[in-house]
Amino acid sequence: MDTEMNIEQIKIDKKVRILFMGTPEFAVPVLEGLIENYDVRAVITQPDRVNGRNGQVTFSPVKKCANDHTILVLQPEKLSEALDEIYALKPTLIVTCAYGNLIPNELLFLPEYGCINVHASLLPKYRGGAPIHRAVMQGEQTTGITIMHMNSKLDQGDIIVQREISIGENDTASIVHDKLKILGRDLLLEILPSIIDKTAPRIPQNHEEATFAFTIKKEDEKIDFSKTKYVIHNQVRGLNAWPGAYAVLKGKRMKVWATRLSDAYYPNKVDGTICNLYSDGIGVKVGNGEIVLTEIQVEGKPKMKASDYLNGIQNKEDLIGDIFE
């Protein structure tokens, strides 16, 4: 009897024609989960891009995943350019995850089971394109996944379900990203049956509590050593593994990939001054004490432990007193 029920469930699931929209690595586990359990008719992802340095064409991780499963891929610059193709697919459910564009109103009401989004925050906090980066940069201790009904506004639709995870004090955005991409897949698959039978909850967001996760800009990457050690530590964690925080020493850019907090305090030193060299890194005066740079990348060099960098300098003590710009 259980076998018959399972077969019947598969038959029901295969009647659901899914159109998936996503672009980065974060969306790949979600797409793979849908492919394993449902009928994904097509994938829409961002157009291929030309790498400015070497001229090579690169395409999104979602496109690679779709190609590996021989699923149709559409790559319009704007969704309005692909409406005919989308209508022809007759999707009964649209699922988006980190796609990168808003969905036109005419598509929101097209599928029988609606348009569902997998978002990497506990909405209404961190609406927008960089929720993981911003949560870590703000020193949040928790974040999570929200599965939501989409509407015409950015990340403002009714919530179906949320699930929370903790953020450790040394967790990077990369670590949180890898946890959330799996949670996003699992939570979506868990809630999809209720979406299909139209019993999924609709919980309105409290818009007064909304915060925004604006896309990372170049000015977000430069370390300001007048800030507190906590702000700088969170900035470095939040920009690891991309794009990386940086400082400038003796005219050369130094990426900072990891730091640790220190209890040292130098009230008479200028912010940004190298005040101490430790076995694991470089101690720098900041607004409320000292932060230790433990993993760095000097311009033109590979990423390395700061201890290895110091061991490669003949007169490393000469660094003490130098000031980061």
C-alpha positions in Angstrom: 0.0 0.0 0.0 2.8 2.4 0.8 4.4 1.6 -2.6 1.1 2.4 -4.4 0.9 5.7 -2.5 4.5 6.6 -3.4 3.8 5.8 -7.1 0.7 7.9 -7.0 2.5 10.8 -5.4 5.1 10.7 -8.2 2.4 10.8 -10.8 0.9 13.9 -9.1 4.3 15.5 -8.8 5.1 14.9 -12.5 2.0 16.9 -13.4 3.6 19.9 -11.9 5.5 21.7 -14.7 8.2 23.8 -13.1 10.0 26.8 -14.6 13.1 27.6 -12.5 14.9 30.9 -12.4 18.3 31.3 -10.8 21.9 32.2 -11.5 24.6 31.6 -8.9 26.0 28.6 -7.1 23.6 29.3 -4.2 20.7 28.3 -6.5 22.2 25.0 -7.7 21.2 22.7 -4.9 17.6 24.0 -5.1 17.5 23.3 -8.8 19.0 19.8 -8.3 16.4 19.0 -5.7 13.6 20.0 -8.0 15.1 18.0 -10.9 15.2 14.9 -8.7 11.6 15.2 -7.5 9.6 17.1 -10.1 9.3 17.9 -13.8 11.5 20.9 -14.4 10.6 22.0 -17.9 13.1 24.8 -18.3 15.6 27.1 -16.6 16.0 30.8 -17.0 19.3 32.3 -15.9 21.4 35.4 -16.6 23.0 35.7 -20.0 26.6 34.5 -20.6 29.2 37.1 -19.7 32.6 37.9 -21.3 35.5 38.0 -18.9 37.1 41.4 -19.4 40.6 40.1 -18.7 40.9 37.1 -21.0 37.9 37.5 -23.2 36.5 34.1 -22.2 32.8 33.5 -22.1 31.5 32.4 -18.7 28.1 31.1 -17.9 26.2 30.7 -14.7 26.4 27.7 -12.4 22.7 27.3 -12.9 23.2 27.0 -16.6 25.9 24.4 -16.2 23.6 22.4 -13.9 20.7 22.6 -16.4 23.0 21.6 -19.3 24.2 18.6 -17.2 20.6 17.4 -17.0 19.7 18.3 -20.6 17.1 20.9 -19.5 16.2 23.8 -21.8 17.9 27.0 -20.8 16.7 30.5 -21.7 18.9 33.5 -21.1 17.0 36.8 -21.8 18.5 40.1 -20.7 14.9 40.9 -19.6 12.1 38.5 -18.9 9.8 40.5 -21.0 11.8 39.4 -24.0 11.0 35.7 -23.3 7.3 35.9 -22.6 6.3 33.9 -25.7 8.7 31.0 -24.8 7.5 31.0 -21.2 3.8 30.9 -22.2 4.6 28.0 -24.6 6.1 26.0 -21.7 2.8 26.3 -19.8 4.4 26.2 -16.3 2.1 25.4 -13.4 4.8 26.6 -10.9 7.6 29.1 -11.1 10.4 28.8 -8.6 13.1 31.5 -8.3 16.3 31.5 -6.2 18.8 34.3 -6.6 17.8 35.0 -10.2 18.8 38.7 -10.3 15.7 40.2 -11.9 12.2 41.1 -10.9 9.4 39.0 -12.3 6.9 40.9 -14.6 3.4 41.1 -13.3 2.0 39.1 -16.2 4.1 36.1 -15.1 3.1 36.3 -11.4 -0.5 35.1 -12.2 0.4 32.7 -15.0 1.1 29.4 -13.1 -1.6 27.6 -11.4 0.4 27.1 -8.2 2.0 30.6 -8.2 5.5 32.0 -8.1 7.6 31.0 -5.2 10.9 32.5 -4.1 13.7 31.0 -2.0 15.4 33.9 -0.2 18.6 33.7 2.0 17.4 35.7 5.0 14.7 35.8 7.6 12.4 38.3 5.9 11.6 41.2 6.3 15.2 41.5 7.3 17.8 41.8 4.5 15.6 42.2 1.4 17.8 42.6 -1.7 20.7 41.1 -3.5 23.3 40.5 -0.8 21.5 39.1 2.3 24.3 36.8 3.4 27.1 39.3 3.1 25.1 42.0 4.9 24.0 39.7 7.7 27.5 38.7 8.5 28.9 42.3 8.1 26.3 43.5 10.5 27.4 40.9 13.1 24.1 39.0 13.1 24.1 35.9 15.2 21.3 34.3 13.2 19.9 34.2 9.7 18.0 31.7 7.7 15.9 30.8 4.7 12.5 32.2 3.8 10.2 30.5 1.2 7.7 33.1 0.1 4.9 33.8 -2.4 6.2 36.4 -4.8 4.5 39.7 -5.6 5.5 42.7 -7.8 7.8 44.2 -5.1 11.3 43.1 -4.2 11.1 40.4 -1.5 7.9 41.7 0.0 5.5 38.8 -0.7 3.7 36.7 1.9 5.9 34.3 3.8 5.2 30.5 3.5 7.8 29.2 5.9 11.1 30.2 7.5 13.9 28.3 9.1 16.8 29.8 11.2 20.4 28.9 11.5 23.1 30.4 13.8 26.1 32.4 12.7 29.3 31.8 14.6 31.5 34.7 15.6 34.1 33.6 13.1 31.8 32.3 10.4 32.5 33.8 7.0 29.9 34.7 4.4 31.1 31.6 2.5 30.4 29.3 5.4 26.9 30.7 5.9 26.3 30.6 2.1 27.1 26.9 2.0 24.8 26.1 5.0 21.9 28.1 3.6 22.1 26.7 0.0 21.4 23.2 1.4 18.8 24.5 3.9 17.1 26.3 1.0 16.8 23.1 -1.0 15.6 21.0 1.9 13.0 23.5 3.1 11.6 24.0 -0.4 11.2 20.3 -0.9 9.5 20.0 2.5 7.0 22.7 1.8 6.2 22.1 -1.9 3.4 19.6 -1.4 1.4 22.2 0.5 2.1 24.7 -2.3 0.8 22.2 -4.8 -2.3 21.3 -2.9 -2.8 25.0 -2.2 -2.7 24.8 1.6 0.5 26.7 2.0 0.3 29.5 4.6 0.3 33.2 3.6 1.9 35.2 6.4 2.1 39.0 5.6 5.5 40.6 6.3 5.8 43.4 8.8 7.1 46.1 6.4 8.0 48.4 9.3 10.7 45.9 10.3 12.3 45.7 6.9 16.0 46.1 6.4 17.9 46.0 3.1 20.8 44.0 1.8 22.2 46.3 -0.9 24.6 44.8 -3.4 28.3 45.0 -2.4 30.0 48.1 -3.8 33.7 48.9 -4.0 33.5 51.3 -1.1 32.3 48.4 1.1 35.6 46.6 0.6 38.1 49.1 2.0 38.9 48.7 5.7 38.6 51.8 7.8 40.8 51.3 10.8 39.1 54.1 12.7 36.2 51.7 13.1 36.0 49.3 16.0 37.6 45.9 15.9 34.2 44.2 15.9 33.0 46.2 12.8 36.3 45.4 11.0 36.2 41.7 12.0 32.6 41.4 10.7 33.5 43.3 7.5 36.3 40.9 6.8 34.1 37.8 7.5 31.2 39.2 5.4 33.4 39.7 2.4 35.1 36.3 2.5 35.2 34.5 0.0 34.1 37.3 -2.3 35.1 40.0 -3.0 37.4 40.4 0.0 38.2 43.3 2.3 41.4 45.2 1.7 43.8 47.8 3.1 46.7 49.7 1.5 50.2 49.5 2.9 53.1 51.4 1.3 51.1 52.0 -1.8 50.2 48.3 -2.3 46.8 46.8 -1.8 46.6 44.0 0.7 43.5 41.8 0.8 42.5 40.7 4.3 40.8 37.4 4.4 40.7 36.6 8.2 41.2 38.5 11.4 41.0 37.8 15.2 40.1 40.1 18.0 42.8 41.3 20.4 42.6 42.9 23.9 45.6 45.1 23.3 45.1 48.9 23.3 47.3 51.7 22.1 45.7 55.0 23.0 48.5 57.1 21.6 48.9 55.4 18.2 47.3 56.5 14.9 44.5 54.2 13.7 45.9 51.8 11.1 49.4 51.6 12.7 51.1 48.2 12.9 51.8 47.9 16.6 52.7 44.3 17.1 53.7 41.2 15.3 52.3 37.9 16.7 53.0 34.3 15.9 49.7 34.2 13.9 49.5 37.7 12.4 49.9 41.4 12.3 48.5 43.6 15.1 46.9 46.8 13.9 45.6 49.7 16.0 41.9 50.4 15.4 39.3 52.6 16.9 38.8 50.7 20.1 42.0 48.7 20.4 43.7 46.2 18.1 42.8 43.7 15.4 45.1 41.0 14.2 45.3 40.2 10.5 45.7 36.4 10.3 45.2 35.7 6.6 46.2 38.1 3.9 47.0 38.4 0.2 49.6 41.0 -0.9 49.0 42.5 -4.3 50.3 40.1 -7.0 50.7 37.2 -4.5 48.6 34.3 -3.5 46.5 34.1 -0.4 48.5 33.1 2.6 48.6 32.9 6.4 50.0 36.2 7.8 52.5 34.1 9.8 53.9 32.8 6.5 54.1 36.3 5.1 56.0 37.5 8.1 58.4 34.6 8.0 59.3 35.5 4.4 60.4 39.0 5.4 64.0 39.4 6.4 63.6 42.4 8.7 60.0 42.0 9.7 60.3 44.1 12.8 60.7 47.1 10.5 56.9 46.8 9.8 56.1 48.0 13.3 55.2 51.7 13.0 54.0 51.4 9.4 50.5 52.8 8.8 47.8 51.4 6.6 46.3 54.0 4.4 
